[in-house]
Amino acid sequence: MKGELQRFDPDQIRIINESVALGEELVSNHFKMSVNEWLRLRYDIKTLSDLTGNEIIQGPFAQVIRYQGKRADRRLGSAVYDFYKICLQDHAILSALKGMPEVSLSPFSLYIITHELIHIVRFCKFLQNFDASPGERNAEEGRVHACTHDILSALPIAGMTPVFKFYDEWRRPIDRLN
């Protein structure tokens, strides 16, 4: 399946890297995290080329997977830590962009990456349980979309308006859960 899916090309990877750098800076500033606090977050961001089979999904543009990590020289269970992996779904992002000519990769990927980084900060700060119920997950999505919008709307980012329009419904209260 992985070989059949469209991947980011080298120019698109450069755009993704720029989005990661800006997203990290914006999220860190929003949550008022020091450099040391930010560096203690254990996460990585990967594109399709570096994902394993179970990390590739259809539909969403990205997913956060939590793994348990432990340094090789530690034997005690107390040394276990959470490691988060943001799995960007190149194929889903590129497919969506084909259907939205007014949206470009740079602001779209910045929104997606910022959104996923907010999730990780909220998990690490215990503001949200990773293993939440489906109803709570939907409510959390609304909170994270609102936070993403707040962070990104504070800056004049070229091309962000159509991205905000695309995600507008996610910032509204979710009352369709009942």
Secondary structure, DSSP 8 states (H G I E B T S, - for coil): -GGGS----HHHHHHHHHHHHHHHHHHHHHTT--HHHHHHS-EEEE-GGG--GGG--SSSSEEEEEEEE--TT--SGGG-EEEEEEEE-HHHHHHHHHT-TT--HHHHHHHHHHHHHHHHHHHHTTSS-TT--HHHHHHHHHHHHHHHHHHHHTS--TTHHHHHHHHGGGGS---TT-
